[in-house]
Amino acid sequence: MRKILIPLIVALPLLSGGCIAKTIVDVVTLPVKVGSQAADWATTSQEESDRNYGREMRKKEAAEGKEMKRQAEEESLREAELKEKQKNDRKRKRRDDNR
């Protein structure tokens, strides 16, 4: 067992990139890095929040603009129908007066 263990220990620095201390630090700090990455994914930064809020407001304003345009078109159509009805009523009244 010792015959296998000693060459393995000697080869370990070569296998670990030449620095055991760096490998140990990487292994020890890995849970912290993973935890901070998970926290970053789970939370929203202020910049992301502002960007999302702006996008939401632009969509809302666009929808309101479309609704206002639709209402204006409907109002215009109602006014045109009313004018046409009034015009027809005047014609009918003149026709009735001439009889």
Summary of the structure (lengths in Angstrom):
residues: 99
radius of gyration: 39.5
end to end distance: 127.6
largest distance: 129.2
contacts: 181
relative contact order: 0.04
helix: 91%
strand: 0%
